[in-house]
Amino acid sequence: MVGLVVVSHSRKLAEGVLELAEQMTRGAVAMEAAGGIDDEENPIGTDPMSVMTAIESVGSRTEDPILVIMDLGSALMSAEAALDFISDDLKARVRLCSAPVVEGTLAAAVLAAGGSSIDDVISEAVSALDAKIAQLAPLTGEEVRPQNSVQDTDDSGESLELELIIRNKLGLHARPAANLASAAGKFKSIIMISKGDKTVSAKSFNQVALLAVKNSDTVKFTVSGADAEEAVTALQKLYDDNFGERDEDVDNSSHDVVVTQSLEDGVLAGIPASEGYAVGKVFVYRTVLPEVERFEISETGQEIAKLDQAISSAVVEISELEEQTEKKSGKGEAAIFGVHKLMLEDNEMRDKAVELITSEHINSEYAWFQVMDSMAASYRELDDALMQARASDIIDAGGRVLRIMTGDGGAAQGPDEPSIIFAHELAPSDVAGFNPEMVLGIVTEIGGTTSHAAILSRSFGIPAVIGTGSVVDGLSDGGVAVVDGFSGKVYLEPDSALQNDFTEKMNKWLDERAEIKARSEAPAITSDGVPIAVMANIAKQADAVAALEYGAEGVGLFRTEFLFQDRDSAPDEEEQFKAYCEAAQAMQGNPIIIRTLDIGGDKPVKYLDMPVEDNPFLGERGVRFCMARPELFKTQLRALIRAAAEHNIWIMYPMISGVAELAEVKSFQAEVHSELKSEGVVVPETVKTGIMIEVPSAVAEADKLSSICDFFSIGTNDLTQYVMAADRGNSSVSKIGDSLNPAVLKMIKMTCAAAEKAGIEVGMCGELAGNSLATPLLLGLGLNELSMSAPAVPAVKEAVRKAALADCRLIAEKALSAESGDEVRELLEK
């Protein structure tokens, strides 16, 4: 069922609202509160990291959508910022809602407890005040709802129109504009987007962005061409998906704030953008674009070729920076570089520069500078602070092209000794290019907490204060400064007493971070000395980095289907091989269990021939799907076996229904192994191979299956729906599909008993594994490995350390004798 997160400036208010909601739902709904900040003197405020933790906590307890309800001001901004730090698969489940915190939360909780859909829950939450308003004063108007219309403009069907009311809270800003341009660019048809009397190409990122489409604006798409129908369908789908982002509520005015307040001599006040303390030397970071002169040329063709080559080289550089940032900080933080690539690949900028070169016979460097400067000025002239900030992205991306053309590597270099960086503003590539070991803190004159530099600072754990106002011109390298990333204060040339005070605070803060990290990294051993492997589930290779940081001792489930989705063709052998190796390298020798493609009628992939099935959960899924497409399956197995020769990689097959099916799959794997060996490819002698236990027939044959594979991993989500005959996506039977139901627990016990008898490992990678409350029960049932979403790892490790196996077995016996999942839940809560 739908989960809830309540965000308020007041911790007491958030917790109080949550308490009311829990009393009304009796704990049926996964809920968390994120309120206030950790400052005893000034506790009122919001913290994106607390919101992120709350979302991840709820996400680890439910696979359904998560609704975030916030009060005003920075709560909106913190919620939006939190989304940039969570994984894409979790982010896709989050919806931000403008409902009133108290009434909205209660209404949402009640409807969620009844198993209602996310849209119904949001509708109920948003209208929660209607009854009160009706009593106090009559309603004066009706809510305007999006009205979509698709119609032919001629009899041939070659031209179509689609009119939409934009629901994105920030309108079509950078991310949705980039997603729109990317989606439109896949079609041959001419796709135009209109707002008022202005019409631009939907394939141009910059044109779409400069159209300045805001929330509630009406836009009209006009699509002309052979694939117009497919294009309109794709545009409607993109609109339905909020142009690739969730329903984000933010305070636009907070994105770019300049604070010119000086509290006293040597003390600056700014915005605390990234928590922590820093004491160290000042390093003044100044970036300047290469100076270019205008001169006439005769060979325009050479200048155009020079420009095109520079743009191509810059795109390659940005792609590398995007990849490096994703590995260090995650996909969300790397996304801005995808926007930078679109800015450069946008034909509008390139074509305007070419027009200047050919019409005025001028050099390419000067032409590009003029276009870049004009485009940045266009962004600055917009009345939306968020879009104004994109001017710096134009300069960042365009300046890279300019440096390549001039041969001037003039981008400023970061410090070569640990320092606090002071700058007017930092571009994303600046922050991503710094050596984090050399950056103690960051201070900028302008910016907001959701600026890309601020987001990257937080992802690197670097204390940062932004929006201090003019300060850089009066500074020189080598002085001493103190940064308080909690209060937003910056101290210049502090006296020895203040410096010592903050040095002590900094050391304490660093020690606390190290202690938290050490505890998460320490092995999970029960109080009576039994080690339990606590691992993480990941969806892509970059997730492995975060998994290790949370203390995961390996990857218990790598969902490879995400490599195949949201693209136009299947990944080839080399791409898959690289992805598997990168994930394994990130885990530093710890085991990584890679599940083969688990796809079927319930998870469509547009480029694969997938039958429409009346009941996809009982159809062509998992290995059934792959064995029916041997070439697709062979490509994946070749990549997996090759990767297993270099890394600690295990192969796991999903949806195995019995011995005969596993024997057939293993025979196919052996053929692929032999084929690689005959080609002279380095392969391992054996590859550790296991299966998902998620079909009741596999449990019934677990004693036989355990003799022909190396490990079991129980997928409680599917196992529960098959055991209870309750579709996990059907809200009307969600209460029946309870993983704590004794019938499901007995299936787990039977599987563990068979594995123990055969001497093979048995783990769990379903949602139940990440529930720390259930950890003693799972250990008592016989599991020796648990795998979950990375943020749940520390809590489960702590639960393991507090448990004694003898006590766990007693809990398991009582749970197996219970009459319902609710009774088991009550047992665990005692």
Buried (B, 14 or more C-beta within 10 A) or exposed (E): BBBBBBBBBBBEBBBBBBEBBBEBBEEBBBBBBBBBBEEEEEBBBBBBBBBBBBBBBBBBBBBBBBBBBBBEBBBBBBBBBBBBBBBBBBBEBBBBBBBBBBBBBBBBBBBBBBBBBBEBBBBBBBBBBEEEEEEEEEEEEEEEEEEEEBEEBEEEEBBBBBBBBBBBBBBBBBBBBBBBBBBBBEBEBBBBBBBEEEBBBBBBBBBBBBBBBBBEBBBBBBBBBEBBBBBBBBBBEBBEEBBBBBBBBBBBEBBBBBBEEBEEEBBBBBBBBBBBBBBBBBBBBEBEBBEBEEEEBEEBEEBBEBBBBBBBBBBEBBBEBBBBBBBBBBBBBBBBBBBBBBBBBBBBBBEBBBEBBBEBBBBBBBBBBBBBBEBBEBBBEBEBBBBBBBBBBBBBBBBBBBBBBBEBEBBEEBBEEBBBBBBBBBBBBBBBBBEBEBBBBBBBBBBBBBBBBBBBBBBBEBBBBBBBBEBBEEBEEEBBBBBBBBBBBBBBEBEEEBBEBBBEBBEEBEEEEEEEBEEBBEEBBBEEEBEBBBBBBBBBBBBBBBBBEBBBBBBBBBBBBBBBEEEEEBBEBEEBBBBBBBBBBBBEEBBBBBBBBBBBBEBEBEEBEBEEBEEBBEBBBBBBBBBEBEEBBBBBBBBBBBBBBBBBBBBBBBBBBBBEBBEEBBEBBEEBBEBBEEEEEEBBEEBBBBBBBBBBBBBBBBBBBBEEBBBBBBBBBBBBBBBBEBBBEEBEBBBBBBBBBBBBBBBBBBBBBBBBEBEBBBBBBBBBBBBBBBBBBBBBBBBBBBBBBBBBBBBBBBBBBEBBBEBBBEBBEBBBEBEBBBBBBEBBEE
